[in-house]
């Protein structure tokens, strides 16, 4: 919990290294103030060493850190709950060159590989994976999860903001585990940021270039 408290004490743009490893350098991008959080939530970035990419984490307010950390204990090992225990969810982005069709030459895109929550709701709120029933004050209830339900929107806005500064499009890969709500959030965020949507079988493309989007 001390690490989370240090994250909350960071100034925007500053970094914190956990365990002395540069692979665990977390940078505070933005504070998200909203009534439902009681206190500011955080958007944290960790640079990825794969495909010149990055990862964005949504971190709850200090008041709710214990609950989300416990909710993360119910998730699979090596997921986002292991990378930054106590976070609400994360987005993994690669910067890659893609040829969208045979008619298009390779172009740079931000490719969203993963959009995943970092917790499960406790058993007494409908989750069957919990072995030990937690105290209500220590678990992620349905009502608490709902208060953070727009975490994906906050992270996706950061992705599109960064893409617009670089002048490149954004691709959402369709995986077997990609949910309709994730696709809906991606499309809604893209359109709100002025991007045009093009659907393909294996991915969804958001671009600012009407000529490319219309093909």
WOQUIBEL-V29278 format. One line per field, one symbol per residue. ss: DSSP state (2 for helix, 1 for strand, 0 for the rest). phi: phi as a letter, one per 30 degrees, with the letter a starting at -180 (. if undefined). burial: + if it has 24 or more other C-alpha atoms within 12 Angstrom, else -. A space follows every 10 residues. Layout:
ss: ???
phi: ???
burial: ???
This chain:
ss: 0222222220 0000111000 0222111111 1100222000 1111111000 0001111110 0222222222 2200000002 2220001111 1111111100 0000001111 1111111000 0022200000 0000022200 0222222000 2222222222 2222220011 1110000002 2222222222 2200011110 0011111002 22200
phi: .ddddddddd dejdcbccii cddccccdda cccaddcibd dbcccbdccc hhcabccccd dedcdedddd ddddcddicd dddbejddab bcbccbcbcd bddcdebdbd cddbbbdcbb ddedcjcccd dcdddedccc deddeddcdc eddddddddd ddddddibdb ccddcdcdce dddddddddd ddcidccbcb dcabcbbcce ddddd
burial: --++--++-- ----++---- ---+++++++ ++----+--+ +++++++--- --++++++++ ++++++++++ +++++---++ ++++++++++ ++++++-+-+ -------+++ ++++++++++ ++-------- -------+++ +--++--+-+ ++++++++++ +++----+++ ++++------ -++-+++-++ --+-++++-- --++++++-- -----
